[in-house]
Amino acid sequence: MGSEHMHKRWVVQSFKDPAKITGLEAVLGTPAALSAILVHREIETFEAAKHFFRPSLVQLYDPFLMQGMAQAVTRLHQALSKKEKILIYGDYDVDGTTAVAMVYGFLQSLPDASVKYYVPDRMVEGYGVSIQAIEKAYQEGVQLIITLDCGIKAYASIARAVERGIDVIVCDHHEVGDTLPPAYAILDPKQPSCPYPFKELSGCGIGFKLLQAFCKQYGLSPQRLYAYLDLVAVSTACDIVPLVDENRILAYFGIKQLETNPRPGLQALMELAFFARTITIADIVFKIGPRINAAGRMSHASLAVALLIEQDSTQAYHLAQSIDQQNLLRQSLDYTITQEALAMIENSPVQGKSNVLFNPDWHKGIIGIVASRCIEQCYRPTVILTLCDGKATGSARSIPGYNIYEAIAACSPLLDQYGGHAFAAGLTMPLAHMATFQKQFEEVVLETITDELLLPQQIIHALIPFQVITQKFVNILMQMAPFGPGNPTPVFASENVYARKFHLVKAKHLKLELYQIDCATPYEAIGFGLGGYLPLVSTGQPFSIAYTIGYNYYLGNKSLQLMIKDIKTEAFVV
């Protein structure tokens, strides 16, 4: 039946403080279920709710609270006024390319600026600041490099730049290593000594703060910078940073701009991806992100930067089409490799608690995606390896609640290098160590994972009867967007639900009309990939559903729709 019907354990969020919930209900007039969800998300007062429901750019923090900001802005100003050559250096993923497009685009618009950009080649140079890029910059007479979404661990490369007489401003949001690079200024709120109140900006978000400080210091209108919020929203969505605090404000206004006045490159991508009138974080993550990333995976990420800085809409459309072609190629490769990987898992004589798969012909740019796809089908921590420069190189992805970085670190004597975090990591090892790694990694996972973690969970944010779903309820719910990490789309559950009409769409999706006995209104519902439940819902017996609430746009009509995440026959006790 595939993972869509993998048995899930429903975990109902527990609410500790009923007094706070009724208090918020009283001051806001929000329905009980939504008040409970808000309190759980630490929105407990009228003031906090006002900030949450009515974001404002005035609420953004003073950029000069960030350690190193005064030095960075002064040095940037000096470079501009002396017409020094400035190089904007960014990573090849969505966060890096949007950051480069924003900082390059903004500085380029200033009189007499001499700015270039550079994005490393994913296949040749890999992640981070490469020595060859520093040498090239030196030969071209660059005097200031601004790194975006990388640099905090680039000790050797930045030391080389300093030897060559080049100053470096690092803008990064990754964890800090033991030794800081010898940069002229470092902007990274994750430095233990940085007093900046919000630690979770994307790399592009850090670049935004640098430009915000520059505007403030030198009297430029902030509106000039706000024109780049569409790029900040794309990076914030795709880099999976928590959508709370400052990220919520940036994403909120960036999405508004995507809906009304996006830059030509993003406009073209949205046309190719058939966007609806209202844009969600999920749209950005699943439709814009993969297309921008495809450039770096399949050819070179500088194509993505070229698209994002292009001001002519015809030219932008041509660039977007070639990126879209690369994304189609990426999709077909991704599909083929995933099928091969799943066949390997299926044919493996032992089904362990982890998957470690190797094929020398797999495409290096795709294996991270393939690891995620394998987890969708076969819920286990997964490592996918391919051959690169005579070594086994790969990507690891985890399941929620299991730290894969620590599991890999436990096997570090076998590895040449590794890095990453709890959910995702990268690693390289000699081919001769592969079989040992496979065995040792399985042993580590076996010792450290629980059976409970191996059952996918469905978080339920509130248990409600259908009659709670009024127009007012839905209006308030929609204002809680943008939804994403740190502010997930609320998932509701209802028991004793009956199906009045039901049919399959494209042989695998379940389309239903649902009702409860004590609620007059029936609700349209769709369960993507849940076609296997047709026999269950057609028996006339009641069942329980976990779902989110949204709208269906069809032929210009907008109607309320429940999006079913899971179905259970039994009622469940909270």
C-alpha positions as CSV (number, residue, x, y, z in Angstrom):
1,M,0.0,0.0,0.0
2,G,3.0,2.4,0.2
3,S,3.8,4.9,2.9
4,E,0.6,6.9,2.3
5,H,-1.3,4.4,4.4
6,M,1.6,3.5,6.7
7,H,0.0,3.1,10.1
8,K,0.5,6.4,11.9
9,R,0.4,7.1,15.6
10,W,-1.8,10.1,16.3
11,V,-0.2,12.3,18.9
12,V,-2.7,14.9,20.4
13,Q,-1.0,18.0,21.6
14,S,-1.6,18.5,25.3
15,F,-2.6,21.8,26.7
16,K,-1.2,22.7,30.1
17,D,-2.8,26.0,31.0
18,P,-6.6,26.2,30.6
19,A,-6.6,29.6,32.4
20,K,-4.4,31.2,29.7
21,I,-6.6,29.7,27.0
22,T,-9.8,31.2,28.4
23,G,-8.0,34.4,29.1
24,L,-6.9,34.7,25.4
25,E,-10.4,33.7,24.3
26,A,-11.8,36.6,26.3
27,V,-9.4,39.3,25.0
28,L,-9.3,38.2,21.4
29,G,-12.7,36.6,20.9
30,T,-10.9,33.6,19.2
31,P,-12.7,30.2,19.3
32,A,-11.4,27.9,22.1
33,A,-9.6,25.4,19.8
34,L,-7.7,28.3,18.1
35,S,-6.9,30.0,21.4
36,A,-5.5,26.7,22.7
37,I,-3.2,26.4,19.6
38,L,-2.1,30.1,20.0
39,V,-1.2,29.6,23.7
40,H,0.7,26.4,22.8
41,R,2.7,28.6,20.3
42,E,3.5,31.1,23.1
43,I,1.0,33.7,22.0
44,E,-0.6,34.3,25.3
45,T,-1.4,38.0,25.6
46,F,-3.3,40.6,23.5
47,E,0.1,42.3,22.7
48,A,1.7,39.0,21.5
49,A,-1.4,38.3,19.4
50,K,-1.3,41.7,17.9
51,H,2.3,41.2,16.8
52,F,1.4,37.7,15.4
53,F,-1.8,38.6,13.6
54,R,-0.7,42.1,12.4
55,P,3.0,41.8,11.5
56,S,4.7,45.1,10.7
57,L,8.1,46.0,9.3
58,V,8.5,48.5,12.2
59,Q,8.8,45.4,14.5
60,L,12.1,44.3,12.8
61,Y,15.0,44.5,15.2
62,D,17.7,47.1,15.0
63,P,20.4,45.5,12.7
64,F,23.1,47.1,14.8
65,L,22.3,44.8,17.7
66,M,24.1,42.1,15.6
67,Q,27.7,41.7,16.6
68,G,30.1,42.9,13.9
69,M,27.5,45.0,12.1
70,A,29.1,48.5,12.7
71,Q,32.4,47.2,11.3
72,A,30.7,45.5,8.3
73,V,28.7,48.6,7.3
74,T,31.7,50.9,7.6
75,R,33.9,48.6,5.5
76,L,31.2,48.3,2.8
77,H,30.7,52.0,2.7
78,Q,34.5,52.5,2.3
79,A,34.6,50.0,-0.5
80,L,31.7,51.8,-2.4
81,S,33.1,55.3,-1.9
82,K,36.6,54.2,-3.1
83,K,35.1,52.3,-6.0
84,E,36.9,49.1,-4.8
85,K,35.9,45.8,-6.5
86,I,33.4,43.9,-4.4
87,L,32.7,40.2,-4.8
88,I,29.4,38.8,-3.5
89,Y,30.0,35.1,-2.8
90,G,27.1,32.7,-2.0
91,D,26.2,29.1,-1.7
92,Y,24.6,27.2,-4.7
93,D,21.2,26.4,-3.0
94,V,18.1,28.6,-2.8
95,D,19.2,30.4,0.3
96,G,22.6,31.2,-1.2
97,T,21.4,32.2,-4.6
98,T,18.5,34.5,-3.3
99,A,21.0,36.1,-0.9
100,V,23.5,36.8,-3.8
101,A,20.7,38.1,-6.0
102,M,19.5,40.5,-3.2
103,V,22.9,41.9,-2.1
104,Y,24.3,42.1,-5.6
105,G,21.1,43.6,-7.0
106,F,20.9,46.2,-4.2
107,L,24.6,47.2,-4.3
108,Q,24.5,47.3,-8.2
109,S,21.8,49.9,-8.0
110,L,24.0,52.3,-6.1
111,P,26.0,54.9,-8.2
112,D,29.5,53.8,-9.2
113,A,29.4,50.4,-7.5
114,S,31.8,47.9,-8.8
115,V,30.2,44.6,-7.9
116,K,30.5,41.0,-9.2
117,Y,29.0,37.7,-7.9
118,Y,30.3,34.2,-7.7
119,V,28.6,30.9,-6.9
120,P,30.7,27.8,-6.5
121,D,30.1,24.8,-8.7
122,R,28.4,22.1,-6.6
123,M,30.1,19.2,-8.4
124,V,33.7,20.7,-8.7
125,E,34.1,23.0,-5.6
126,G,31.4,21.7,-3.3
127,Y,29.9,23.7,-0.4
128,G,31.6,26.7,1.2
129,V,34.3,29.2,0.2
130,S,36.7,27.5,-2.2
131,I,40.4,28.4,-2.4
132,Q,40.2,28.6,-6.2
133,A,37.5,31.3,-5.9
134,I,39.8,33.3,-3.6
135,E,42.7,33.0,-6.1
136,K,40.4,34.1,-9.0
137,A,39.2,37.1,-6.9
138,Y,42.8,38.1,-6.2
139,Q,43.7,37.9,-9.9
140,E,40.7,40.2,-10.7
141,G,41.7,42.8,-8.2
142,V,38.8,42.2,-5.7
143,Q,39.4,44.1,-2.4
144,L,36.3,43.1,-0.5
145,I,34.4,39.8,-0.5
146,I,31.0,39.4,1.2
147,T,30.1,35.7,1.8
148,L,26.4,34.8,2.1
149,D,25.0,31.5,3.7
150,C,28.6,30.2,4.1
151,G,32.0,31.3,5.5
152,I,31.7,30.7,9.3
153,K,33.8,27.6,9.0
154,A,35.9,28.6,6.0
155,Y,39.1,29.3,8.0
156,A,41.7,28.3,5.4
157,S,40.1,30.1,2.5
158,I,39.5,33.3,4.4
159,A,43.0,33.2,5.8
160,R,44.2,32.9,2.2
161,A,42.1,36.0,1.3
162,V,43.7,38.0,4.1
163,E,47.2,36.9,2.9
164,R,46.2,38.2,-0.5
165,G,45.1,41.6,1.1
166,I,41.4,41.0,0.6
167,D,39.0,41.9,3.4
168,V,36.1,39.5,4.0
169,I,32.7,40.1,5.6
170,V,31.0,36.8,6.5
171,C,27.2,36.7,6.6
172,D,26.2,33.2,7.8
173,H,23.6,31.5,9.9
174,H,25.2,28.1,10.5
175,E,26.6,26.9,13.7
176,V,30.0,28.3,14.7
177,G,33.0,26.0,14.8
178,D,35.9,26.1,17.4
179,T,37.9,28.7,15.5
180,L,36.4,31.7,13.8
181,P,37.8,32.7,10.4
182,P,40.1,35.8,10.3
183,A,37.4,37.9,8.6
184,Y,37.2,41.7,8.8
185,A,33.7,41.3,10.2
186,I,31.5,38.3,11.0
187,L,27.7,38.5,11.1
188,D,26.2,35.3,12.5
189,P,23.8,35.5,15.4
190,K,24.7,31.9,16.4
191,Q,28.1,33.2,17.7
192,P,27.8,32.7,21.5
193,S,28.9,36.4,22.0
194,C,26.3,37.9,19.6
195,P,23.5,39.8,21.5
196,Y,21.1,39.8,18.5
197,P,17.7,38.7,19.9
198,F,16.7,36.4,17.1
199,K,19.0,33.5,16.1
200,E,17.1,31.8,13.3
201,L,17.4,34.1,10.3
202,S,18.2,32.4,6.9
203,G,21.4,33.3,5.1
204,C,19.5,35.7,2.9
205,G,18.0,37.1,6.1
206,I,21.5,37.9,7.4
207,G,22.3,39.7,4.1
208,F,19.0,41.6,4.5
209,K,20.1,42.8,8.0
210,L,23.5,44.0,6.5
211,L,21.7,46.1,3.9
212,Q,19.1,47.3,6.4
213,A,22.0,48.6,8.6
214,F,23.6,50.2,5.5
215,C,20.4,52.0,4.6
216,K,20.0,53.2,8.2
217,Q,23.5,54.4,8.6
218,Y,23.7,56.2,5.3
219,G,20.2,57.6,5.0
220,L,18.8,55.4,2.2
221,S,15.1,54.8,2.1
222,P,14.2,51.4,3.6
223,Q,11.6,51.1,0.7
224,R,14.6,50.5,-1.6
225,L,15.5,47.4,0.4
226,Y,11.9,46.2,1.0
227,A,11.7,45.7,-2.8
228,Y,13.8,42.6,-2.2
229,L,11.5,41.0,0.4
230,D,10.2,38.5,-2.2
231,L,13.7,36.9,-2.3
232,V,13.9,36.9,1.5
233,A,10.6,35.1,1.7
234,V,11.7,32.5,-0.8
235,S,14.9,31.8,1.2
236,T,13.1,31.8,4.5
237,A,10.6,29.2,3.2
238,C,13.1,27.0,1.4
239,D,15.8,26.9,4.1
240,I,13.2,25.5,6.6
241,V,14.0,28.0,9.3
242,P,11.3,28.6,12.0
243,L,8.6,30.9,10.8
244,V,8.4,32.8,14.1
245,D,9.5,36.3,15.3
246,E,11.4,38.2,12.6
247,N,11.2,35.4,10.1
248,R,7.4,35.6,10.3
249,I,7.5,39.3,9.5
250,L,9.9,38.9,6.6
251,A,7.9,35.9,5.1
252,Y,4.6,37.7,5.6
253,F,5.6,40.8,3.6
254,G,7.7,38.8,1.1
255,I,4.6,36.7,0.3
256,K,2.5,39.8,-0.1
257,Q,5.1,41.0,-2.6
258,L,5.1,37.7,-4.5
259,E,1.3,38.0,-4.8
260,T,1.3,41.6,-6.0
261,N,4.6,42.7,-7.5
262,P,7.3,40.0,-7.7
263,R,10.6,40.4,-9.6
264,P,10.5,39.2,-13.2
265,G,12.4,36.0,-12.5
266,L,10.1,34.9,-9.7
267,Q,7.1,36.0,-11.7
268,A,8.2,33.7,-14.6
269,L,8.8,30.7,-12.3
270,M,5.4,31.2,-10.7
271,E,3.8,31.3,-14.2
272,L,5.6,28.0,-15.2
273,A,4.5,26.4,-11.9
274,F,0.8,27.5,-12.2
275,F,0.5,29.4,-8.9
276,A,-2.9,30.2,-7.4
277,R,-3.8,33.8,-6.4
278,T,-2.9,33.2,-2.8
279,I,0.6,31.9,-2.1
280,T,1.6,29.6,0.8
281,I,5.0,28.7,2.2
282,A,4.4,25.2,0.8
283,D,3.9,26.6,-2.7
284,I,7.3,28.3,-2.4
285,V,9.0,25.2,-1.0
286,F,7.6,22.7,-3.5
287,K,7.3,24.8,-6.6
288,I,9.9,27.6,-6.6
289,G,12.6,25.9,-4.4
290,P,13.2,22.8,-6.5
291,R,13.4,24.9,-9.7
292,I,16.0,27.3,-8.3
293,N,17.9,24.4,-6.8
294,A,17.8,22.4,-10.1
295,A,20.2,25.0,-11.7
296,G,22.9,24.2,-9.1
297,R,22.1,20.4,-9.2
298,M,22.1,19.9,-12.9
299,S,24.4,22.7,-14.4
300,H,25.4,25.7,-12.5
301,A,23.7,27.9,-9.8
302,S,24.8,31.1,-11.4
303,L,21.9,30.5,-13.9
304,A,19.6,30.9,-10.9
305,V,21.2,34.1,-9.8
306,A,21.0,35.4,-13.4
307,L,17.3,34.7,-13.4
308,L,16.7,36.3,-10.0
309,I,18.5,39.6,-10.9
310,E,17.1,39.8,-14.5
311,Q,14.9,42.9,-14.9
312,D,13.5,42.3,-18.3
313,S,10.5,40.0,-18.2
314,T,10.9,38.5,-21.6
315,Q,14.5,37.6,-20.8
316,A,13.5,36.3,-17.4
317,Y,10.9,34.0,-19.0
318,H,13.6,32.5,-21.3
319,L,15.9,31.9,-18.3
320,A,13.0,30.5,-16.3
321,Q,12.2,28.1,-19.1
322,S,15.7,26.7,-19.2
323,I,15.7,26.3,-15.4
324,D,12.3,24.6,-15.7
325,Q,13.8,22.2,-18.3
326,Q,16.6,21.4,-15.9
327,N,14.1,20.8,-13.2
328,L,12.2,18.3,-15.5
329,L,15.5,16.5,-16.0
330,R,16.2,16.5,-12.3
331,Q,12.7,15.1,-11.7
332,S,13.2,12.2,-14.1
333,L,16.6,11.4,-12.7
334,D,15.2,11.7,-9.2
335,Y,12.4,9.3,-10.1
336,T,14.7,6.7,-11.7
337,I,17.2,6.8,-8.9
338,T,14.4,6.6,-6.3
339,Q,12.9,3.5,-8.0
340,E,16.4,1.9,-8.1
341,A,17.0,2.7,-4.4
342,L,13.6,1.4,-3.3
343,A,14.2,-1.8,-5.3
344,M,17.5,-2.3,-3.4
345,I,15.7,-1.8,-0.1
346,E,13.0,-4.3,-1.1
347,N,15.5,-6.9,-2.3
348,S,17.7,-6.6,0.7
349,P,17.9,-10.0,2.6
350,V,17.8,-8.2,6.0
351,Q,15.4,-5.4,6.8
352,G,17.2,-3.3,9.4
353,K,16.5,-0.1,11.2
354,S,18.4,2.0,8.7
355,N,19.1,2.1,5.0
356,V,22.6,2.6,3.6
357,L,22.6,2.3,-0.2
358,F,25.4,2.8,-2.8
359,N,25.5,3.0,-6.6
360,P,28.5,4.5,-8.4
361,D,26.3,5.8,-11.2
362,W,23.8,7.9,-9.2
363,H,23.9,11.6,-9.7
364,K,25.6,13.5,-6.9
365,G,23.2,16.5,-7.1
366,I,20.1,14.3,-6.5
367,I,21.0,11.9,-3.8
368,G,19.8,14.1,-0.9
369,I,16.3,14.2,-2.5
370,V,16.4,10.5,-3.1
371,A,17.2,9.9,0.6
372,S,14.1,11.9,1.5
373,R,11.9,10.0,-1.0
374,C,13.1,6.6,0.4
375,I,12.0,7.8,3.9
376,E,8.6,8.6,2.6
377,Q,8.3,5.0,1.4
378,C,10.3,3.2,4.0
379,Y,10.4,5.1,7.2
380,R,14.1,4.6,8.4
381,P,17.2,6.9,8.8
382,T,18.7,6.7,5.3
383,V,22.1,7.3,3.7
384,I,22.5,7.4,-0.1
385,L,26.0,7.2,-1.5
386,T,27.5,7.5,-4.9
387,L,31.0,7.5,-6.4
388,C,32.9,10.8,-6.6
389,D,36.6,11.3,-7.1
390,G,37.2,7.6,-6.2
391,K,35.4,7.9,-2.9
392,A,31.9,7.1,-1.6
393,T,30.2,10.4,-1.1
394,G,26.6,10.9,0.0
395,S,23.7,12.4,1.8
396,A,21.9,11.3,4.9
397,R,18.4,12.1,5.9
398,S,16.6,11.3,9.2
399,I,13.1,10.7,10.6
400,P,11.7,13.2,13.1
401,G,13.1,12.8,16.6
402,Y,16.3,10.9,15.6
403,N,19.7,12.7,15.4
404,I,21.4,11.3,12.3
405,Y,24.4,13.6,12.7
406,E,25.3,11.9,16.0
407,A,24.8,8.4,14.5
408,I,27.2,9.4,11.7
409,A,29.7,10.9,14.1
410,A,29.7,7.6,16.0
411,C,31.2,6.0,12.8
412,S,33.6,8.9,12.2
413,P,36.8,6.8,12.3
414,L,35.7,5.3,9.0
415,L,35.0,8.7,7.3
416,D,37.2,11.2,5.6
417,Q,34.8,14.0,6.3
418,Y,31.2,14.6,7.4
419,G,29.0,17.5,8.5
420,G,25.4,18.6,8.9
421,H,22.7,18.6,11.6
422,A,20.1,16.3,13.3
423,F,17.9,15.9,10.2
424,A,20.4,16.0,7.3
425,A,24.1,15.4,6.8
426,G,26.7,14.8,4.2
427,L,29.7,12.3,4.4
428,T,32.6,11.0,2.4
429,M,34.6,7.8,2.9
430,P,37.1,5.5,1.1
431,L,35.2,2.8,-0.9
432,A,37.0,0.1,1.1
433,H,35.2,1.3,4.3
434,M,31.7,1.0,2.9
435,A,30.7,-2.4,4.0
436,T,32.0,-1.7,7.5
437,F,30.2,1.6,7.6
438,Q,27.0,0.0,6.6
439,K,27.3,-2.6,9.4
440,Q,28.4,-0.1,12.0
441,F,25.8,2.5,11.2
442,E,23.1,-0.1,11.4
443,E,24.4,-1.1,14.9
444,V,24.5,2.5,16.1
445,V,20.9,3.1,14.9
446,L,19.7,-0.2,16.4
447,E,21.1,0.8,19.8
448,T,19.8,4.4,19.7
449,I,16.4,4.4,18.0
450,T,13.1,3.4,19.6
451,D,10.4,1.4,17.9
452,E,8.0,4.3,18.6
453,L,10.2,6.7,16.5
454,L,10.0,4.2,13.6
455,L,6.2,4.6,13.4
456,P,5.4,7.9,11.6
457,Q,3.5,10.3,13.8
458,Q,0.6,12.5,13.0
459,I,0.4,15.5,15.4
460,I,-3.1,16.6,16.1
461,H,-3.3,20.2,17.3
462,A,-7.0,20.1,18.4
463,L,-9.9,17.7,18.6
464,I,-13.1,19.4,17.3
465,P,-16.6,18.6,16.2
466,F,-17.6,19.9,12.7
467,Q,-20.0,22.6,14.1
468,V,-16.9,24.5,15.4
469,I,-15.9,25.2,11.7
470,T,-17.8,28.5,11.2
471,Q,-16.8,31.2,8.7
472,K,-15.3,33.2,11.6
473,F,-13.3,30.2,12.7
474,V,-11.8,29.8,9.2
475,N,-11.1,33.5,8.8
476,I,-9.1,33.6,12.0
477,L,-7.3,30.3,11.0
478,M,-6.3,31.8,7.7
479,Q,-4.8,34.9,9.4
480,M,-2.5,32.6,11.4
481,A,-0.6,32.0,8.1
482,P,2.1,31.9,6.9
483,F,2.4,28.3,8.1
484,G,5.7,26.4,8.3
485,P,8.3,25.2,10.8
486,G,7.6,26.7,14.2
487,N,4.0,27.7,13.1
488,P,2.7,24.5,11.4
489,T,-0.7,24.4,9.7
490,P,-3.1,23.3,12.5
491,V,-4.2,19.7,12.1
492,F,-7.6,18.9,13.5
493,A,-9.2,15.6,14.3
494,S,-12.9,14.8,14.4
495,E,-14.5,11.5,15.4
496,N,-17.7,9.8,14.4
497,V,-17.6,11.1,10.8
498,Y,-19.6,9.6,8.0
499,A,-19.1,9.7,4.2
500,R,-22.1,10.7,2.2
501,K,-20.4,10.6,-1.2
502,F,-17.1,9.2,-2.2
503,H,-15.1,8.5,-5.3
504,L,-11.5,8.1,-6.5
505,V,-9.7,10.8,-8.4
506,K,-6.9,9.6,-10.8
507,A,-7.3,6.1,-9.2
508,K,-5.4,7.2,-6.0
509,H,-6.9,10.3,-4.4
510,L,-10.0,10.0,-2.2
511,K,-12.8,12.7,-2.8
512,L,-15.5,12.7,-0.1
513,E,-18.5,14.5,1.2
514,L,-18.4,14.2,5.0
515,Y,-20.9,14.8,7.8
516,Q,-21.5,14.3,11.5
517,I,-24.9,13.4,12.8
518,D,-25.3,16.6,15.0
519,C,-24.0,19.1,12.4
520,A,-26.2,20.3,9.6
521,T,-23.4,21.2,7.2
522,P,-21.7,18.6,5.1
523,Y,-18.0,19.2,4.1
524,E,-16.1,18.6,0.9
525,A,-12.9,16.7,1.6
526,I,-9.9,15.3,-0.3
527,G,-7.3,12.8,0.8
528,F,-4.3,12.8,-1.5
529,G,-2.9,9.4,-2.0
530,L,-5.5,7.9,0.4
531,G,-7.4,5.9,-2.2
532,G,-6.7,2.7,-0.3
533,Y,-9.2,3.9,2.3
534,L,-12.2,3.7,-0.2
535,P,-13.4,0.3,1.1
536,L,-13.4,1.7,4.7
537,V,-15.3,4.9,4.1
538,S,-17.9,3.2,1.9
539,T,-19.1,0.8,4.5
540,G,-21.5,3.4,6.1
541,Q,-19.6,3.0,9.4
542,P,-18.3,6.0,11.3
543,F,-14.5,6.8,11.3
544,S,-12.1,9.4,12.6
545,I,-10.1,11.8,10.4
546,A,-7.1,14.0,10.9
547,Y,-7.2,17.0,8.6
548,T,-6.3,20.6,7.8
549,I,-8.8,23.2,6.6
550,G,-8.3,25.1,3.4
551,Y,-10.0,26.3,0.2
552,N,-10.5,24.7,-3.1
553,Y,-10.4,27.1,-6.1
554,Y,-12.3,25.6,-9.0
555,L,-13.5,27.5,-12.1
556,G,-13.3,30.8,-10.3
557,N,-15.2,29.5,-7.3
558,K,-13.7,29.3,-3.8
559,S,-15.1,26.6,-1.5
560,L,-14.1,25.3,1.9
561,Q,-12.3,22.0,1.8
562,L,-10.9,19.6,4.4
563,M,-7.6,18.1,3.5
564,I,-7.4,14.7,5.0
565,K,-4.0,13.6,6.4
566,D,-5.1,10.2,7.9
567,I,-8.1,8.1,8.6
568,K,-8.7,5.7,11.5
569,T,-11.6,3.3,12.0
570,E,-11.4,3.5,15.8
571,A,-12.2,6.6,17.8
572,F,-9.2,7.6,19.8
573,V,-9.1,8.7,23.4
574,V,-7.2,11.9,24.2
